[in-house]
Amino acid sequence: MTPTNPAFLAFIEAQRADYRRSLPQRLAQIESLWRQVLNGEAPAEALATLERCAHGLAGSGATFGCAGMGDAARVLELAVNPLLDAAQALTPAAQTEVSQAIEALQRSLSGETGIQGVESPSL
């Protein structure tokens, strides 16, 4: 198949549409994981999963036409990464940094794809 093949182009567009449809659920998962961390519910496990979720979005965003969202996810990943070290405390500054990164991710999803994130009063 060549990139100009109509069937191939339709396949690619279907993949993009599937990806975009999955974004609200992925954002909700990120928000839920962050609430778990803030509530002290298995914070190490929740942080590790949160970091993997952000990493996945950061890597796939540009591929599926959401480069700004991918960039926002990378910022979130970088904010969470130091917290994976057991010696790193979840300071108020770190909480603010991660919360702001999640809010930026929400805005990028809304701005790039028209997808509304899950509003979370705890962020």
N, C-alpha and C positions, 0 to 999 in steps of 0.2 A: 504494500500500500504506500502511496505517496501522500505527502501532506495536503495535496490538492484533491485527493479522492473524497468525494462527498460522504461516503460511508465513514471514512476515517474522521473527517471533520465533525460529523454528527456524533461519533463516539466520544471525541474529545469534549465536545460541548455538553454531552450527557454526564461525563465525569465531573466537569466543572459544576454543573447544576447539583449533582449529588453531594459534592464537597460543600457547596454553599448551604445546602439544606441541613448538613450536619453541624454547621457552626453554632447555632443557638444551643444545641445539646452540649457541645464541647465547652462553650462559655459557661453554661449552667454547672457543668462538672467542675470547672476551675473555681467558680464562686463557692460551690459547696465544699470543695477541698479547703479553701482558704478559711471558711467559717469553721471547719473542723479544727484547723490549726489554732485559730483564735480562741476556740472553746476548749482547747486542750484535749481533744479527742484523737488519740493516736497521732500526735503532731509530726513525728518523724516520718511515719508512713504516708500521711497526707501530703507533707512537703515533697517527698520523693515523687509521688504520683503527680502532684501539681507541676513539678519541674519537668517531668516527662511529657505532660500534656502541653505545656508551653513550648517545649523543645519541638514537639511534633508540629504544632501550628507554625512555629518560626520557620521550620524547614519546608513546609508545604505551601505556605501562603503565596509566594510569588509564582509557584508552579501553576496554581489554580486561579491566578488573576487577582490575588488579594495581597499585593506586596506591602501595603501600609499595615494591614493586619498582621502580616508576618513579622514586620519590624517591631510592632507593639508587643507581639508575643516574645520576641527575642529580648526585649527590655525586661519583660516579666521573668523570663528564664534567668537572666543575669541577676535580677534582684533576689530570686529565690535560691540560686545556687550557693551562695555563702552560708545560707541557713541550714544546708544539708550537713554541714560539719557540726557534730554534736557539741563541740566546744563553743560554737557561735550562739549567742543568746538572741532571743527574739525581742530586741529592744523596741521601744516606741518608734525610733527612727526607722528601723527595719520594717515594722508593721506599716508605717506610713508609706514607705517606698513601695512595698508590695501592693498595698491597697491602691495607690495611685497608678501603678502599672496595670492592675486589673481594670481600673476605670478607663485608662487609655485604650486598653484592648476592647472594652465595651464600645467606646466612641468610634474606634476604627472599624469595628464590625458594622455599626449603624451607618457610618459615613460611606463606606466602600460598597456595602452590599444591601443597604436598606434593612438590615436585620436588626431588630431590637434585642438588646441583651436583657437578662433577668435583672431587675432592680434589686439591689441588696442593701438594706439600710446599715448593715454592719461593715460595709467597705468604706 
